Amino acid sequence: MYIKPLQCLKLEVLVADRMETLSRLNIVFGEQLRSARKTAHLTQEELAFRAGLDRTYISLLERGIKSPTLTTFFQLCQVLDQKPDIFIACIYAQLTQ
C-alpha cells in the first residue's frame, strides 16, 4: 500500500485552495460584469460586438468559466463606461464580505 508523503498532501491542499479562490474570483467577476452590462442596457451580443469579442465568450465570463486578459478587461470597462478601479473595488468588496 502506497501512502503519499506529507509534503505532497500539503501541496495538494494549497493547489485546491488556490483553485477555489480563483474560481470564486471568476464567479464574482462574472456577476459584476453581468450587472454592469444590464445597467448599460446591453445584451451579451451587443457588448461582445462593441468590445470586439464573441458573444459566447461574454457568456463564459459572466458564468465564471473564463477569466479575461487585462486587455479584455479594459475593453469591457470602456464599453460599459466603467472605471476599472471602481469595477475591481466592487469585486474586492464582494470577495471580502
Backbone torsions as a table, in degrees:
resi	resn	phi	psi	omega
1	MET	NA	128.1	-179.7
2	TYR	-95.4	130.4	176.7
3	ILE	-115.8	128.4	-179.0
4	LYS	-66.5	141.1	175.1
5	PRO	-63.0	153.4	-178.1
6	LEU	-58.7	-37.1	179.8
7	GLN	-61.1	-39.7	178.9
8	CYS	-65.3	-41.5	179.0
9	LEU	-64.4	-41.8	178.4
10	LYS	-62.5	-42.2	179.5
11	LEU	-63.7	-40.9	178.2
12	GLU	-62.1	-38.7	178.1
13	VAL	-66.5	-42.9	178.5
14	LEU	-62.4	-43.1	179.4
15	VAL	-64.4	-43.9	179.7
16	ALA	-63.2	-42.1	177.6
17	ASP	-62.1	-42.9	-179.9
18	ARG	-64.4	-42.3	179.8
19	MET	-64.7	-38.7	178.5
20	GLU	-65.0	-40.0	178.2
21	THR	-65.1	-44.5	178.8
22	LEU	-64.1	-40.5	178.7
23	SER	-62.1	-45.6	178.7
24	ARG	-61.5	-41.2	178.7
25	LEU	-61.7	-44.6	178.7
26	ASN	-62.2	-40.9	-179.5
27	ILE	-65.3	-45.1	-179.7
28	VAL	-66.9	-39.8	175.7
29	PHE	-58.6	-45.9	-179.3
30	GLY	-61.6	-40.2	177.6
31	GLU	-63.6	-41.9	179.6
32	GLN	-66.6	-40.3	178.6
33	LEU	-63.2	-46.9	179.5
34	ARG	-60.2	-43.7	179.5
35	SER	-61.8	-45.7	179.8
36	ALA	-65.0	-38.7	179.4
37	ARG	-64.4	-44.6	-179.7
38	LYS	-67.6	-36.9	176.3
39	THR	-61.6	-35.5	178.4
40	ALA	-80.9	0.2	-179.7
41	HIS	56.8	45.9	178.5
42	LEU	-116.5	145.4	170.4
43	THR	-83.3	167.4	175.3
44	GLN	-58.9	-39.0	-178.8
45	GLU	-65.1	-43.1	179.1
46	GLU	-65.0	-43.7	178.5
47	LEU	-61.8	-46.0	180.0
48	ALA	-59.7	-46.1	-179.4
49	PHE	-60.4	-48.8	-177.9
50	ARG	-65.9	-29.8	-179.4
51	ALA	-92.3	-3.4	-179.7
52	GLY	72.9	34.2	-178.6
53	LEU	-122.9	171.9	176.9
54	ASP	-88.6	145.1	-179.5
55	ARG	-60.5	-37.5	-179.4
56	THR	-65.0	-31.1	177.7
57	TYR	-66.9	-40.3	176.6
58	ILE	-60.5	-42.6	178.0
59	SER	-60.8	-44.2	178.7
60	LEU	-63.4	-39.2	177.1
61	LEU	-64.2	-47.3	-177.4
62	GLU	-64.7	-28.6	179.5
63	ARG	-89.6	-0.5	177.2
64	GLY	77.8	16.5	-178.9
65	ILE	-84.1	-35.3	178.2
66	LYS	-118.6	160.6	172.8
67	SER	-123.9	143.7	-174.6
68	PRO	-80.3	157.3	168.5
69	THR	-75.1	168.4	178.4
70	LEU	-62.6	-39.6	178.2
71	THR	-61.7	-45.9	179.2
72	THR	-63.3	-41.9	178.4
73	PHE	-56.9	-46.2	-179.6
74	PHE	-67.9	-35.9	176.2
75	GLN	-61.7	-45.6	-179.6
76	LEU	-63.5	-43.1	178.8
77	CYS	-61.5	-40.7	179.8
78	GLN	-63.4	-47.8	-179.3
79	VAL	-63.1	-38.8	-177.9
80	LEU	-84.3	0.4	-178.7
81	ASP	56.0	45.0	179.7
82	GLN	-114.0	139.6	173.0
83	LYS	-79.1	128.2	-176.9
84	PRO	-55.9	-39.1	-178.1
85	ASP	-66.9	-35.6	178.0
86	ILE	-70.4	-41.6	178.7
87	PHE	-57.7	-47.3	179.8
88	ILE	-66.7	-37.6	178.4
89	ALA	-61.9	-38.1	178.3
90	CYS	-66.4	-40.0	177.3
91	ILE	-63.7	-46.6	-179.9
92	TYR	-60.5	-41.4	179.7
93	ALA	-61.2	-41.4	178.8
94	GLN	-67.5	-37.7	-179.0
95	LEU	-69.9	-28.1	-175.1
96	THR	-100.0	8.2	178.1
97	GLN	-69.6	NA	NA
